[in-house]
Amino acid sequence: MSTFSGLNAATTALWAQRRALDVTGQNIANVNTEGYSRQRVDLQAMGGSVVPAFYSTSPGIGAGVSADDVARIRDAFLEGRGHTEHANGARLLVEADALEQVQTAFREPGDTGIQSLLVDMWSGWEDVANQPDSDAARAQVIQRMKTLVGGIQFSNASLEAQWTQTRENLDVLVKDVNEAATTIAALNKAIRGATQANLPANDLADRRDVLIMKLADQVGATVRPGQYGMLDVVVGGRPLVSGSSASQLAVAGPTDPDLITATDKPRIVTSAGGYPVAVDGTAGGQLSALVTIIPGYRAQLDGVAASLASTLNAGQAAGFDRLGAAGAAILGPPGSVTAANITLLFSDPKLIAASGISGPPNLDNSNADAIGKLRSDPVGVDAGYRKMIVELGVQAAVTIRNQDIQAVISTQVDAARESVAGVNIDEEMANMLSFQHAYSAAARMVTAIDETLDQLINRTGIVGR
């Protein structure tokens, strides 16, 4: 190895260690930057010539060190696992929130809940049975039924408002997804150009990964590696981003919960062609709320309203009012009764059918007593409503527990991702000291070679004289 080749090797060492120090400084500067992946200089030995020549030889020691490549530290497996766990966590979070809102709509347990209103209503019938000659007792049972009907209607309206808000949130989310997909496609194009030109694209890749994780949260996106550093984004088996081109999603289906049918439900589709897309994440949880959770409990509430109307109307029909006439239907409308349309059909206390025998003046209380005892019917309105509330509580508790478990799993996966891609100040400081010492050593080598050359040149000059 000649003196001048040694000087060249030392020069490459100075340049390589300085570049390593620059990258270390970049890591430290971005220690708190969201989505930043730590970078590392790939130092590679520059070997000597292995091609034989007639008039030149190589000692095989090497020509120094190369520091051209700056690697971005990421674990593809952990990133893919992160996408999956974030999607599961986002879906469970939305479902748990939807069930909590459903519980709020029913206001159970509480004095304003439907169960409490049912108890007050049955107690009103018992008061009529105790005082069949009192118009006040008959009037108060009508008022309690009116309050119960209002409570049922309010719960239904709350569920309907929750459904409408969730539908609007889904529309906004899909628009956000489309914008993110367009940005990822643009970043893919920029990364491809930088890679082909041998230019750094690490910061562009970091920005893209942040958006991809966002899509994983929103729609359960996953990735497939492409050429020249590009990534394809896939949602439900369908490509959302393919290279530098992005597809668009849309929300299809009814915008009114009463228009949902077995063949027409809210769903995510491709804008081009309208093909259904199986989404996860936040969108998956919102679709679950729109298609299953909220409509399911609205249907059960409709069943409670219909059962209440059927029970009380049948009880009225079995007795006679204050005037001795057969009891008239008290809840309607005639035909199909739902939680939305249930109404009180009369407000005249004399029409309460408290008597079990006909003919005025009528002070019999047997029918009112029979109606009051319906609260204990094992297959009656109260039993059906309690069963629904218990199922709601169990479902909410299970979902919340699963969401808590998933949050722990997601935290562990994020910690593993951060341990690989995150910046560790202690590690960077140790690297900085190492590169500083290496730089100083290379500089000392240059100084030593310079002194050697100076001595050789001066000595040669003395000998020549």
Legacy VTK file of the C-alpha trace (Angstrom):
# vtk DataFile Version 3.0
C-alpha trace
ASCII
DATASET POLYDATA
POINTS 465 float
0.000 0.000 0.000
1.572 3.304 -1.112
1.740 6.408 1.043
-0.701 8.263 -1.152
-3.178 5.366 -1.151
-3.017 5.406 2.635
-3.833 9.102 2.539
-6.834 8.317 0.332
-8.037 5.627 2.755
-7.761 8.069 5.642
-9.682 10.695 3.649
-12.558 8.264 3.014
-12.552 7.470 6.729
-12.890 11.166 7.569
-15.766 11.559 5.121
-17.527 8.374 6.307
-17.316 9.256 10.016
-18.488 12.801 9.328
-21.462 11.423 7.399
-22.215 9.054 10.272
-22.102 12.011 12.678
-24.493 13.942 10.422
-26.969 11.032 10.431
-26.657 10.713 14.221
-27.425 14.415 14.553
-30.479 13.954 12.313
-31.700 11.143 14.561
-31.249 13.201 17.720
-32.971 16.202 16.133
-36.049 14.084 15.317
-36.272 12.130 18.554
-39.787 13.527 19.168
-40.958 13.642 15.536
-44.043 11.468 14.982
-43.437 8.674 12.513
-39.691 9.308 12.204
-37.585 6.186 11.710
-34.005 6.250 12.917
-31.395 6.064 10.196
-28.023 4.382 10.031
-25.069 4.780 7.733
-24.069 1.515 6.094
-20.269 1.484 6.259
-18.688 -0.870 3.723
-15.026 -1.601 3.148
-13.685 -0.570 -0.256
-11.629 -3.539 -1.403
-8.544 -3.461 -3.528
-8.508 -4.262 -7.224
-9.109 -7.903 -8.076
-8.433 -7.470 -11.797
-4.872 -8.469 -12.786
-2.831 -6.067 -14.917
0.566 -6.235 -16.614
2.020 -3.053 -15.201
0.160 -2.599 -11.910
-0.362 -4.651 -8.810
-2.545 -4.333 -5.725
-1.579 -5.391 -2.218
-5.234 -6.273 -1.539
-5.443 -4.152 1.576
-8.312 -2.002 0.307
-9.054 1.586 -0.543
-10.837 2.778 2.594
-14.501 2.904 3.549
-17.702 3.760 1.702
-20.650 5.525 3.397
-22.908 6.150 0.431
-26.003 4.337 1.754
-28.148 5.592 4.639
-30.542 2.845 5.749
-33.950 3.483 7.336
-34.460 1.092 10.253
-37.837 -0.621 10.015
-39.139 -4.133 10.679
-41.648 -5.062 7.973
-43.138 -7.864 10.081
-43.771 -5.583 13.062
-45.228 -2.904 10.781
-47.678 -5.430 9.308
-48.572 -6.645 12.792
-49.110 -3.040 13.839
-51.529 -2.472 10.959
-53.589 -5.504 11.974
-53.698 -4.739 15.690
-54.496 -1.060 15.163
-57.402 -2.025 12.887
-58.785 -4.457 15.474
-58.428 -1.905 18.247
-60.138 0.862 16.260
-63.076 -1.393 15.363
-63.608 -2.560 18.955
-63.345 1.011 20.227
-66.137 2.170 17.903
-68.339 -0.832 18.742
-67.854 -0.288 22.485
-68.705 3.388 22.097
-71.828 2.503 20.076
-73.035 0.090 22.764
-72.421 2.661 25.487
-74.539 5.168 23.559
-77.296 2.566 23.206
-77.208 2.068 26.966
-77.483 5.821 27.406
-80.544 5.870 25.134
-82.331 3.393 27.419
-81.203 5.257 30.570
-80.920 2.072 32.607
-80.740 1.847 35.510
-82.381 5.115 36.512
-85.572 6.842 37.448
-86.145 7.962 33.858
-85.535 4.545 32.303
-88.257 2.542 30.616
-88.169 -0.079 33.386
-88.937 2.551 36.017
-91.711 3.963 33.828
-93.186 0.477 33.437
-93.180 0.022 37.218
-94.966 3.336 37.684
-97.531 2.409 35.042
-98.355 -0.973 36.632
-98.565 0.712 40.041
-101.082 3.116 38.519
-103.299 0.201 37.499
-103.073 -1.166 41.016
-104.175 2.229 42.348
-107.198 2.047 40.044
-107.948 -1.431 41.382
-107.795 -0.039 44.933
-109.968 2.985 44.064
-112.218 2.042 41.118
-114.602 4.900 41.904
-111.854 7.555 41.778
-111.458 9.514 38.569
-108.158 10.806 39.940
-106.716 7.276 40.068
-107.888 6.658 36.511
-106.429 9.998 35.365
-103.055 9.299 36.896
-102.737 5.909 35.159
-103.401 7.658 31.856
-100.672 10.205 32.639
-98.247 7.443 33.597
-98.951 5.617 30.339
-98.421 8.878 28.476
-95.061 9.279 30.205
-94.155 5.674 29.348
-95.059 6.193 25.687
-92.924 9.358 25.666
-90.016 7.463 27.205
-90.213 4.761 24.526
-90.387 7.361 21.774
-87.438 9.247 23.260
-85.289 6.101 23.364
-86.163 5.343 19.758
-85.369 8.934 18.721
-82.004 8.720 20.511
-81.132 5.503 18.669
-82.193 7.039 15.366
-80.056 10.136 16.019
-77.119 7.907 16.905
-77.546 5.996 13.645
-77.722 9.209 11.591
-74.620 10.639 13.268
-72.687 7.415 12.706
-73.701 7.419 9.030
-72.467 10.990 8.633
-69.204 10.128 10.413
-68.692 7.249 7.983
-69.111 9.604 5.018
-66.491 11.965 6.461
-64.110 9.096 7.195
-64.316 7.752 3.627
-63.496 11.196 2.235
-60.475 11.340 4.522
-59.407 7.871 3.371
-59.591 8.929 -0.269
-57.434 11.990 0.406
-54.860 9.883 2.256
-54.789 7.347 -0.591
-54.132 10.130 -3.108
-51.280 11.469 -0.973
-49.745 7.991 -0.595
-49.839 7.535 -4.367
-48.030 10.871 -4.806
-45.427 9.838 -2.218
-44.950 6.517 -4.008
-44.235 8.400 -7.214
-41.721 10.669 -5.477
-40.022 7.705 -3.775
-39.750 5.853 -7.073
-38.114 8.867 -8.733
-35.692 9.356 -5.848
-34.768 5.666 -5.781
-34.127 5.551 -9.505
-31.924 8.659 -9.226
-30.039 7.234 -6.203
-31.322 10.057 -4.005
-32.427 9.658 -0.354
-36.133 8.986 0.173
-36.209 8.053 3.866
-38.207 11.089 4.986
-40.761 10.501 2.210
-41.099 6.883 3.315
-41.701 8.018 6.910
-44.514 10.338 5.801
-46.032 7.500 3.788
-45.882 5.051 6.699
-47.710 7.514 8.961
-50.529 7.735 6.409
-50.626 3.964 5.960
-50.965 3.455 9.718
-53.773 6.007 9.661
-55.522 3.986 6.932
-55.014 0.825 9.001
-56.872 2.529 11.856
-59.615 3.797 9.568
-60.302 0.918 7.155
-57.920 -1.917 8.102
-55.398 -1.290 5.323
-52.428 -3.595 4.736
-49.437 -3.209 2.395
-47.593 -5.130 -0.290
-44.037 -4.197 -1.356
-43.622 -2.915 -4.905
-40.735 -1.883 -7.126
-38.344 1.000 -6.426
-39.396 1.380 -2.806
-43.122 1.773 -3.541
-45.865 0.135 -1.446
-49.295 -1.021 -2.601
-52.100 -0.419 -0.088
-54.803 -3.096 0.074
-58.194 -2.883 1.815
-60.357 -5.976 2.085
-58.409 -7.699 -0.686
-58.906 -4.788 -3.106
-56.080 -2.393 -4.030
-56.611 1.135 -2.751
-53.192 2.365 -3.851
-51.309 0.609 -6.630
-47.947 2.188 -7.275
-48.497 5.835 -8.129
-52.254 5.498 -8.783
-54.994 5.629 -6.146
-58.527 4.268 -6.208
-61.464 5.885 -4.427
-64.018 4.485 -1.990
-67.623 5.532 -1.426
-70.452 4.830 1.023
-73.481 3.105 -0.483
-76.833 2.167 0.993
-79.708 3.994 2.690
-79.271 7.208 4.644
-82.371 6.517 6.762
-82.410 3.656 9.286
-86.023 2.850 8.424
-85.027 2.098 4.818
-82.584 -0.701 5.649
-83.503 -4.019 4.033
-81.881 -7.417 3.828
-80.442 -6.540 0.406
-79.772 -2.833 0.905
-77.621 -1.934 3.883
-74.911 0.683 4.452
-71.625 -0.530 2.975
-68.294 0.604 1.579
-67.823 0.185 -2.171
-65.336 1.207 -4.844
-66.261 4.428 -6.602
-65.494 2.775 -9.936
-67.823 -0.178 -10.397
-69.446 -0.107 -6.963
-67.778 -3.340 -5.835
-68.184 -4.060 -2.094
-65.085 -3.697 0.076
-64.702 -5.597 3.349
-63.284 -2.971 5.695
-62.003 -3.173 9.250
-60.873 -0.516 11.689
-63.038 2.473 12.491
-65.122 2.033 9.336
-65.739 -1.616 10.215
-66.968 -0.637 13.673
-69.213 2.069 12.243
-70.724 -0.365 9.741
-71.301 -2.847 12.560
-73.163 -0.126 14.471
-75.177 0.879 11.384
-76.102 -2.623 10.246
-76.233 -4.719 13.418
-76.009 -2.949 16.767
-78.360 0.027 16.444
-80.956 -1.589 14.116
-80.956 -4.678 16.324
-81.857 -2.771 19.477
-84.320 -0.567 17.629
-86.078 -3.731 16.456
-86.166 -5.079 20.031
-87.544 -1.759 21.267
-90.222 -1.984 18.565
-91.029 -5.412 19.958
-91.385 -3.974 23.463
-93.717 -1.246 22.179
-95.817 -3.741 20.212
-95.985 -6.115 23.193
-97.013 -3.278 25.508
-99.773 -2.144 23.162
-101.011 -5.689 22.622
-101.005 -6.459 26.356
-102.832 -3.311 27.464
-105.306 -3.379 24.582
-106.128 -7.000 25.358
-106.542 -6.085 29.030
-108.861 -3.220 28.111
-110.888 -5.459 25.810
-111.415 -7.957 28.649
-113.114 -5.350 30.873
-115.623 -2.521 30.923
-115.225 1.198 31.426
-116.909 3.512 33.943
-119.980 3.771 31.700
-120.321 -0.004 31.383
-119.191 -0.195 27.787
-116.586 -2.680 26.563
-113.054 -1.384 27.029
-111.550 0.410 24.038
-107.958 0.079 22.797
-105.747 2.409 24.780
-102.511 2.269 22.714
-102.152 2.539 18.970
-102.113 3.224 16.157
-104.286 0.436 14.757
-102.185 -2.061 12.870
-98.428 -2.193 13.362
-97.198 -0.495 16.549
-93.554 0.541 16.757
-91.475 2.536 19.217
-91.643 5.488 16.826
-95.433 5.616 16.322
-96.823 4.281 19.609
-99.458 6.709 20.943
-102.098 7.013 23.627
-105.500 6.747 21.935
-107.648 8.494 24.577
-107.278 10.704 27.618
-110.735 10.379 29.196
-110.406 8.673 32.628
-113.915 7.207 32.295
-112.693 4.982 29.419
-110.311 3.029 31.675
-111.732 -0.521 31.764
-111.304 -1.293 35.453
-114.395 -3.470 35.813
-114.816 -7.106 34.946
-118.599 -6.840 34.667
-120.749 -4.685 32.416
-123.455 -2.217 33.255
-123.379 1.207 34.957
-122.748 2.396 37.545
-119.662 0.228 37.486
-117.339 0.099 40.496
-115.909 -3.374 40.006
-112.093 -3.537 40.076
-111.327 -7.072 38.917
-110.070 -6.151 35.464
-107.797 -3.356 36.753
-106.401 -5.799 39.312
-105.762 -8.354 36.558
-103.980 -5.779 34.431
-101.823 -4.639 37.361
-100.668 -8.214 37.927
-99.357 -8.466 34.361
-96.078 -6.955 35.570
-95.220 -10.422 36.907
-95.958 -12.242 33.651
-92.822 -14.358 32.914
-93.295 -13.783 29.174
-94.781 -10.302 29.439
-93.546 -6.836 28.566
-91.354 -6.379 31.652
-89.659 -9.751 31.246
-88.935 -9.095 27.576
-87.567 -5.645 28.286
-85.367 -6.859 31.160
-84.009 -9.626 28.960
-83.065 -7.066 26.292
-81.321 -4.787 28.821
-79.396 -7.691 30.357
-78.223 -8.808 26.902
-77.202 -5.229 26.119
-75.218 -4.982 29.337
-73.467 -8.304 28.715
-72.651 -7.415 25.115
-71.302 -4.015 26.136
-69.208 -5.502 28.948
-67.718 -8.177 26.668
-66.928 -5.644 23.960
-65.316 -3.229 26.416
-63.250 -6.050 27.924
-62.121 -7.157 24.459
-61.267 -3.560 23.632
-59.178 -3.275 26.801
-57.331 -6.492 25.941
-56.767 -5.285 22.389
-55.430 -1.967 23.700
-52.785 -3.870 25.683
-51.839 -5.923 22.617
-51.603 -2.805 20.443
-49.445 -1.084 23.065
-47.073 -4.045 23.146
-46.813 -4.137 19.359
-46.220 -0.380 19.221
-43.510 -0.728 21.861
-41.834 -3.440 19.764
-42.056 -1.230 16.665
-40.654 1.723 18.593
-37.764 -0.372 19.916
-36.705 -1.007 16.325
-37.576 2.238 14.536
-37.555 4.741 17.381
-34.632 6.970 18.328
-32.857 6.072 21.577
-30.925 9.044 22.908
-28.470 6.901 24.889
-27.699 4.763 21.857
-27.263 7.812 19.616
-24.927 9.477 22.105
-22.821 6.324 22.278
-22.701 6.217 18.468
-21.739 9.885 18.357
-18.781 9.304 20.685
-17.718 6.288 18.639
-17.819 8.239 15.379
-15.996 11.163 17.005
-13.166 8.899 18.115
-13.010 7.283 14.675
-12.919 10.724 13.040
-10.115 11.806 15.367
-8.192 8.639 14.604
-8.581 9.167 10.853
-7.457 12.784 11.243
-4.434 11.598 13.248
-3.638 9.152 10.458
-3.699 11.983 7.914
-1.375 13.983 10.151
0.991 11.021 10.513
1.118 10.468 6.748
1.702 14.191 6.225
4.594 14.181 8.690
6.025 11.061 7.057
5.868 12.640 3.607
7.429 15.817 4.967
10.312 13.873 6.464
10.826 11.850 3.315
10.797 14.882 1.067
13.120 16.905 3.305
15.500 13.991 3.745
15.562 13.287 0.035
16.370 16.916 -0.560
19.304 16.781 1.896
20.700 13.632 0.313
20.410 15.179 -3.118
22.592 18.140 -2.070
LINES 1 466
465 0 1 2 3 4 5 6 7 8 9 10 11 12 13 14 15 16 17 18 19 20 21 22 23 24 25 26 27 28 29 30 31 32 33 34 35 36 37 38 39 40 41 42 43 44 45 46 47 48 49 50 51 52 53 54 55 56 57 58 59 60 61 62 63 64 65 66 67 68 69 70 71 72 73 74 75 76 77 78 79 80 81 82 83 84 85 86 87 88 89 90 91 92 93 94 95 96 97 98 99 100 101 102 103 104 105 106 107 108 109 110 111 112 113 114 115 116 117 118 119 120 121 122 123 124 125 126 127 128 129 130 131 132 133 134 135 136 137 138 139 140 141 142 143 144 145 146 147 148 149 150 151 152 153 154 155 156 157 158 159 160 161 162 163 164 165 166 167 168 169 170 171 172 173 174 175 176 177 178 179 180 181 182 183 184 185 186 187 188 189 190 191 192 193 194 195 196 197 198 199 200 201 202 203 204 205 206 207 208 209 210 211 212 213 214 215 216 217 218 219 220 221 222 223 224 225 226 227 228 229 230 231 232 233 234 235 236 237 238 239 240 241 242 243 244 245 246 247 248 249 250 251 252 253 254 255 256 257 258 259 260 261 262 263 264 265 266 267 268 269 270 271 272 273 274 275 276 277 278 279 280 281 282 283 284 285 286 287 288 289 290 291 292 293 294 295 296 297 298 299 300 301 302 303 304 305 306 307 308 309 310 311 312 313 314 315 316 317 318 319 320 321 322 323 324 325 326 327 328 329 330 331 332 333 334 335 336 337 338 339 340 341 342 343 344 345 346 347 348 349 350 351 352 353 354 355 356 357 358 359 360 361 362 363 364 365 366 367 368 369 370 371 372 373 374 375 376 377 378 379 380 381 382 383 384 385 386 387 388 389 390 391 392 393 394 395 396 397 398 399 400 401 402 403 404 405 406 407 408 409 410 411 412 413 414 415 416 417 418 419 420 421 422 423 424 425 426 427 428 429 430 431 432 433 434 435 436 437 438 439 440 441 442 443 444 445 446 447 448 449 450 451 452 453 454 455 456 457 458 459 460 461 462 463 464
